[in-house]
Amino acid sequence: MIDRAGLAGFLRRRRAALQPEDVGMPRGSRRRTDGLRREEVATLCHISADYYSRLERERGPHPSEQMIASIAQGLRLSLDERDHLFRLAGHHPPQRGASSVHVSPGLLRILDRLGDTPAEIVTELGETLRQTPAGVALTGDLTRWTGPARSIGYRWFTDPATRALYHPGDHELMSRVFASGLLETVARRGPGSWAAHLQSLLLDQSECFRKVWEQQEVGVRFEDQKRFVHPELGLLELECQSLLDPAQSHMLLVYTAVPGSESHEKLRLLAGALSSTP
């Protein structure tokens, strides 16, 4: 059963504890109180301001699990706080671990400060959960995919447009890396896992995957550098740095270029285009 008073009070306290700069928003000169406005929280949660306001006022319909998950992520809740929010709303908390899509507030705080740098947060199966604006400008919106296509490894072997984002000279290595990563994840998560389901789909749908899978290679990794092919800017040679959240098996990937290089200038162009967008 939903605890409306408890839910409303918890939402108000968490909103008051967040500052605009904590979530990558400008503070502005006319802010009279600390904390986020309800409209700002609604934007972060991808819900209407009216719906969120009614929850804080102990009104409105019973929020769904999907709605509570969005609010927990928007308010940058920890896993314990997220679980508490679910219980206040009358739901069982989601499963923790590798299958979770709840990004830790620590990773989100870092991501929020990287607006002009291509970066993304991905699962162990290469499912993009969050991107910076510059990340979207570099590769397109990778969070839009659903089902098996959420995994870049799955798309790599089934969608030619995904391969077109990367330099052709790297395609063979990338095929080996994705197959190797899936092999290791299936062994780690077991035959009933989502990873095993992706393996089954790819064996049925992709001859290229079958050939690479037969090699049973383990430990194949990317080099630090990745070569992207942007539709307007052409080739960008970027270094990829990663930060792992072991509790959720999520990874923050940040792409940078050597200062003074042609790719560095192209990243500046991407950032400039973002700043000029209304």
C-alpha positions in Angstrom: 0.0 0.0 0.0 1.2 3.5 -0.9 2.3 5.7 2.0 1.3 9.1 0.5 2.5 11.2 3.4 5.8 9.4 3.7 6.3 9.5 -0.1 5.5 13.2 -0.3 7.8 14.1 2.6 10.7 12.0 1.3 10.4 13.6 -2.2 10.4 17.1 -0.7 13.5 16.4 1.4 15.4 14.9 -1.4 14.5 17.8 -3.7 15.6 20.4 -1.1 18.9 18.6 -0.7 19.8 18.9 -4.4 21.4 22.0 -5.8 21.2 23.0 -9.5 24.9 22.6 -9.9 24.7 19.0 -8.6 22.7 18.0 -11.6 24.3 20.2 -14.3 21.7 23.0 -14.2 22.4 26.7 -14.0 21.5 28.3 -10.7 20.3 31.6 -12.2 20.2 34.9 -10.4 16.6 34.9 -9.2 16.6 31.7 -7.1 15.4 32.6 -3.6 15.8 29.3 -1.8 18.2 26.4 -1.9 17.3 23.1 -3.6 15.7 22.4 -6.9 12.3 23.6 -8.0 9.6 21.1 -8.7 9.7 21.9 -12.4 13.4 21.2 -12.5 12.9 17.8 -10.8 10.2 17.0 -13.2 12.5 17.7 -16.1 15.2 15.5 -14.6 12.7 12.7 -14.1 11.1 13.1 -17.6 7.6 13.6 -16.2 5.2 16.4 -16.1 5.6 19.1 -13.5 1.9 18.8 -12.6 2.3 15.1 -11.9 5.3 15.5 -9.7 3.7 18.4 -7.8 0.7 16.2 -7.0 2.9 13.5 -5.5 4.5 16.1 -3.2 1.1 17.2 -2.2 -0.1 13.6 -1.4 -2.4 13.6 -4.4 -2.7 12.0 -7.8 -2.8 8.4 -9.1 -0.7 5.6 -7.7 2.7 5.9 -9.4 3.8 3.0 -11.4 7.1 1.2 -10.9 8.5 2.8 -14.1 7.5 6.2 -12.8 9.1 5.6 -9.4 12.3 4.4 -11.1 12.4 7.6 -13.2 12.0 9.7 -10.1 14.6 7.8 -8.2 17.1 8.4 -11.0 16.2 12.0 -11.5 16.6 12.7 -7.8 20.1 11.0 -7.9 19.1 8.6 -5.2 21.4 5.9 -3.9 20.3 2.3 -4.1 19.2 2.3 -0.5 17.2 5.5 -1.1 15.8 4.1 -4.3 14.6 1.0 -2.5 13.0 3.1 0.3 11.2 5.2 -2.4 9.8 2.1 -4.0 8.5 0.8 -0.6 6.9 4.2 0.2 5.1 4.0 -3.2 3.8 0.5 -2.4 6.2 -1.5 -4.8 8.9 -4.1 -4.3 12.3 -2.6 -5.0 13.9 -3.7 -8.3 16.7 -6.2 -8.3 20.2 -4.9 -7.7 23.4 -5.9 -9.6 24.3 -6.2 -13.2 20.7 -6.2 -14.6 19.9 -2.9 -12.8 19.5 0.2 -14.9 19.7 2.5 -11.9 22.9 4.6 -12.2 24.7 5.5 -9.0 24.5 9.2 -8.0 28.3 9.3 -8.0 28.6 8.3 -11.7 25.8 10.8 -12.5 27.5 13.6 -10.7 30.6 13.1 -12.8 28.6 12.7 -16.0 26.7 16.0 -15.2 30.0 17.9 -15.3 31.0 16.5 -18.7 28.5 18.3 -20.9 31.0 19.4 -23.5 32.8 16.0 -23.5 31.6 12.8 -25.2 30.8 10.4 -22.4 28.3 7.6 -21.6 27.4 5.2 -18.9 27.0 1.6 -20.1 26.1 -1.8 -18.6 28.4 -4.8 -18.9 26.5 -5.7 -22.1 27.2 -2.3 -23.7 23.7 -0.9 -23.1 23.9 2.9 -22.9 22.0 4.2 -19.9 23.1 7.9 -20.1 25.0 10.1 -22.5 26.3 13.7 -22.3 25.0 16.1 -25.0 28.5 15.8 -26.7 28.2 12.0 -26.6 24.9 12.3 -28.5 26.5 14.7 -31.0 29.3 12.2 -31.6 27.3 8.9 -32.0 23.6 9.8 -31.9 21.2 8.9 -29.1 22.2 5.4 -28.0 19.6 5.3 -25.2 16.8 5.1 -27.7 17.2 1.4 -28.4 14.9 -1.2 -26.9 15.1 -5.0 -26.5 18.2 -6.8 -27.6 19.2 -3.8 -29.7 20.0 -1.9 -26.5 23.4 -3.8 -26.5 26.0 -2.4 -28.8 27.4 -5.9 -29.2 24.1 -7.1 -30.6 23.8 -4.1 -32.9 27.3 -4.5 -34.0 26.5 -7.9 -35.6 23.0 -7.0 -36.8 22.9 -3.3 -37.8 25.2 -2.0 -40.5 24.6 1.6 -39.3 26.3 0.8 -36.0 29.4 -0.4 -37.8 29.5 2.8 -39.9 30.2 4.8 -36.8 33.6 3.3 -36.5 36.7 3.2 -38.8 36.6 0.1 -41.1 40.2 -0.8 -40.1 39.0 -1.5 -36.5 36.0 -3.7 -37.4 37.7 -7.0 -37.1 39.1 -6.2 -33.6 35.7 -4.8 -32.5 34.0 -8.0 -33.6 36.4 -10.1 -31.5 36.1 -7.7 -28.5 32.3 -7.9 -28.5 32.2 -11.7 -28.9 34.9 -12.1 -26.2 33.0 -9.8 -23.8 29.7 -11.7 -24.4 31.5 -15.1 -23.9 32.8 -13.9 -20.5 29.5 -12.4 -19.4 27.6 -15.6 -20.3 30.0 -17.6 -18.2 29.7 -15.1 -15.3 25.9 -14.7 -15.4 24.9 -18.2 -16.4 22.7 -20.0 -19.0 19.5 -18.3 -18.0 20.8 -14.8 -18.2 20.1 -11.9 -20.6 23.6 -12.3 -21.9 22.9 -16.0 -22.8 19.7 -14.9 -24.6 21.7 -12.4 -26.7 24.2 -15.1 -27.5 21.4 -17.4 -28.7 19.9 -14.6 -30.8 23.2 -13.7 -32.4 24.1 -17.3 -33.2 20.8 -17.5 -35.0 20.9 -14.2 -36.8 24.6 -13.4 -37.7 27.0 -15.5 -39.7 29.8 -13.0 -38.7 29.1 -13.6 -35.0 29.0 -17.4 -35.5 32.5 -17.3 -37.1 34.0 -15.1 -34.3 32.2 -17.1 -31.6 33.7 -20.3 -32.8 37.1 -19.0 -31.8 36.1 -18.8 -28.1 38.5 -16.0 -27.5 38.7 -14.7 -23.9 40.3 -11.4 -22.8 40.2 -9.6 -26.1 40.2 -5.9 -25.2 40.0 -2.5 -27.0 43.1 -0.3 -27.3 42.8 3.0 -25.4 42.1 4.7 -28.7 38.9 4.4 -30.7 38.4 5.8 -34.2 34.9 7.2 -34.8 33.5 8.3 -38.2 31.2 11.3 -37.8 28.8 12.0 -40.6 29.9 15.6 -40.8 33.3 15.9 -39.2 34.8 12.7 -40.5 37.4 10.7 -38.6 37.9 11.4 -34.9 40.7 9.5 -33.1 39.7 9.6 -29.4 41.2 8.1 -26.2 38.7 6.2 -24.0 39.0 6.4 -20.3 36.8 4.3 -18.1 35.5 4.3 -14.5 33.8 1.2 -13.1 31.0 1.1 -10.5 31.5 -2.5 -9.3 28.2 -2.6 -7.3 26.1 -2.2 -10.5 28.6 -3.4 -13.1 28.2 0.0 -14.8 31.0 1.8 -16.5 31.5 5.5 -17.3 33.3 5.9 -20.6 34.9 9.3 -21.4 36.3 10.2 -24.8 39.0 12.8 -25.2 41.5 13.9 -27.9 45.2 14.8 -27.7 45.4 18.6 -27.4 46.5 20.2 -30.6 45.4 17.3 -32.8 42.9 17.4 -35.6 40.5 15.3 -33.5 40.8 17.8 -30.6 39.7 20.6 -32.9 36.8 18.5 -34.1 35.7 18.0 -30.6 35.8 21.7 -30.1 33.5 22.1 -33.1 31.1 19.6 -31.6 31.1 21.5 -28.3 30.6 24.8 -30.2 27.7 23.4 -32.1 26.1 22.4 -28.8 26.5 25.8 -27.3 24.9 27.5 -30.3 21.9 25.2 -30.3 18.8 27.0 -28.9 
